[in-house]
Amino acid sequence: QQGSVTASPSDSMDDSYICPVTTGSNTLHLDFDTGSSDLWVFSTDTPASEQGSHSLYNGEATGKLLSGYTWDITYEDGSGSKGIVYSDKVVIGPVTATSQAVEAATSASSGFVSDTSTDGLVGLAFSSINTVEPQQQLTFFDNVKSSLASPLFAAVLKHGKAGTYDFGYLDSSKYTGSIAYTAVDNSQGFWGFTAGATTVGGKSTGSVGAAIMDTGTTLLYLPSKVVSAYYAQVKGSSNSNTYGGYIFPCSATLPDWNVSIGGTTFTVTGSYFNYSPVSSGSSTCYGAMQPNSQTGGSTVFGDTFIKGHYIVFDQTQGSNSPRLGLAKQ
Ligand SMILES: Cc1ccc(-c2noc([C@H]3C[C@@H](O)CN3)n2)cc1F
């Protein structure tokens, strides 16, 4: 099997990208996250006080309860959820996992309860960091990859408009030039890779090093040397204690940022680095490139980098030799 599902920005800032997923017989809108490995959903097992306006998975109706199984996850930003586990059919585009662990929330933090755009997450990192106990469960990709035409999926996310996640095939109409491949270190359960030299306006701004490709993270978090060298090219910018990161006048011209990965140079267009005004109506804007001190020291290529590129999460060389493919859209 193979196929594509639409990935729509959750809001005008491209905070996240959500996709319709049928769990059991209900269609929910889920955040595909290559930085975690649990598929969890708001459900009829979620307290009514926490269900908000979310679409709900009904495990009692269509699933098989994995008796005594639990899960509990905390994300980089401190938000989290926990609950119980069913096995059920999950359909993404035309791709079906017949016995997917669907993790039904019995509790979710306020960030999720109030995020009406997101009914849960589909974890697409490696199953080694799935949180289900007493028996760890497989991700959707791990469950279907042997049935896919090719064991890969591609993220084709766009700025301010719908893109896709494609499972099982490469679509040459969705990228230009050739795909540059680079080795993945999955020892921590992530799609880890090494990024190299960076430049801004023709000037070298240092090398990045180890990073993870994380569709569930909104911004681009880099070593402080690279970040300070970037904002040195942005008039009026500063690293604000008040706002907890780099800010600049919303009228500032933001330069493009270039990084070498897999022997090829990739560019993030400057305007993508204007995340949003620091508060509604403000003429001060918050940067979409921030130091990795904000992510516990991890360098994270989030949606700010991913949108506008064609990113392939690839196991065609075998599950012990995962790789990332990158191309320009
Ligand atoms: C309300 C809410 C909060 C966090 C997240 C979230 N999803 O993926 C991630 C990143 C960071 C790392 O944890 C794994 N990938 N963060 C999603 C939400 F809808």
The ligand as a Tripos MOL2 file, in Angstrom:
@<TRIPOS>MOLECULE
LIG
   19    21     1     0     0
SMALL
NO_CHARGES

@<TRIPOS>ATOM
      1 C1         -0.1130   21.3300   23.0520 C.3       1 LIG1
      2 C2          1.1020   20.5990   22.4570 C.ar      1 LIG1
      3 C3          2.3200   20.5930   23.1330 C.ar      1 LIG1
      4 C4          3.4220   19.9390   22.5930 C.ar      1 LIG1
      5 C5          3.3040   19.2960   21.3740 C.ar      1 LIG1
      6 C6          4.4440   18.6250   20.7800 C.ar      1 LIG1
      7 N1          4.3190   17.6900   19.8480 N.ar      1 LIG1
      8 O1          5.5420   17.3350   19.4690 O.2       1 LIG1
      9 C7          6.4110   18.1000   20.1390 C.ar      1 LIG1
     10 C8          7.8650   18.0670   19.8200 C.3       1 LIG1
     11 C9          8.7570   18.3320   20.9670 C.3       1 LIG1
     12 C10         9.1820   16.9920   21.4450 C.3       1 LIG1
     13 O2          8.5910   16.7560   22.6550 O.3       1 LIG1
     14 C11         8.7020   15.9800   20.4430 C.3       1 LIG1
     15 N2          8.2340   16.7630   19.2840 N.3       1 LIG1
     16 N3          5.7620   18.9110   20.9830 N.ar      1 LIG1
     17 C12         2.0880   19.2960   20.6810 C.ar      1 LIG1
     18 C13         1.0080   19.9500   21.2230 C.ar      1 LIG1
     19 F1         -0.1990   19.9780   20.6030 F         1 LIG1
@<TRIPOS>BOND
     1     1     2 1
     2     2     3 ar
     3     2    18 ar
     4     3     4 ar
     5     4     5 ar
     6     5     6 1
     7     5    17 ar
     8     6     7 ar
     9     6    16 ar
    10     7     8 ar
    11     8     9 ar
    12     9    10 1
    13     9    16 ar
    14    10    11 1
    15    10    15 1
    16    11    12 1
    17    12    13 1
    18    12    14 1
    19    14    15 1
    20    17    18 ar
    21    18    19 1
@<TRIPOS>SUBSTRUCTURE
     1 LIG1         1 GROUP 0 **** ****
